[in-house]
């Protein structure tokens, strides 16, 4: 695992001593990217909604298993350190043991952490593949039962081509769970101001000229910022044209936060009150108010 300390990388072997040190730590996830109350809530809310999405629709996934003898294949595209993959695995395995899980990730350090998590959980039915997901996915046509893709597609220059590749590897009547920013939404200034919207679009265009490189299997994967931002309706329209039909939505947090303003006690309390009120309303009424698309889609035959 690669750890940065005062800008100097230190390589640690993933040995038994390190496993002992990390024992139990994976139950309590902490990262600098979401180390504020409002930021933490955003990611907590997303993962909570994903589990609820699976719970509401579990019969769809289990019914498809009854028609075959082989385990169902679940693929997490851009799995990062595999936090979400293991959360979903824990839920699905309570319903059925007939699952195989594969995570695809380009970043070598994230893959090391993911494999350490696999060892910690003694997860024989989980594998991780080093993969540039912007290119051809490492699966045969119509091989995957469920694809999970969270906070990836907004980083891609050509999201339609990516979705078509997902379609290629997904079985007929298979499923895609997609999360991505819903921008601009009613809680963002760009939604109300043409000037702000133009500024956001200019910033996106500037990001397309900049990228980071990650060396993967002696090749380069290019990482961008949020260069493909759309509203829930726009993503739904894109998915529908490719062949994916919406089955269900979750509702993400109304905003990301992650700044001192949003972490002010009064602002934070007011926001949580708003979140609680929205939870009392039908999901189809309030999903578009979310800062995220959290959607379950089925690939029609």
Buried (B, 14 or more C-beta within 10 A) or exposed (E): BEEEEEEEEEEEEBEEEBEEEBEEEBEEBEEEEBEBBBBBBBBEBBBBBBBBBBEBBBEBBBEBBEEEEEBBBBBBBBBBBBBBBBBBBEBBBEBBEBBBBBBBBBBEBBBBBBBBBBEBBEBEBBEBBBBBBBEEBBBEEBBBBBBBBBBBBBBBEEBBEBBEBBBBBBBEEBBBBBBBBBBBBEBBEBBEEEEBBEEBEEEBEEBEEEBEEBEBEEEBBBEBBBBBBBBBEEBBEBBEEBBBEBBBBBBBBBBBBBEEEBBBEEBBEEBBEBBEEBEEEEBEEBBBBBBBBBBBBBBEE
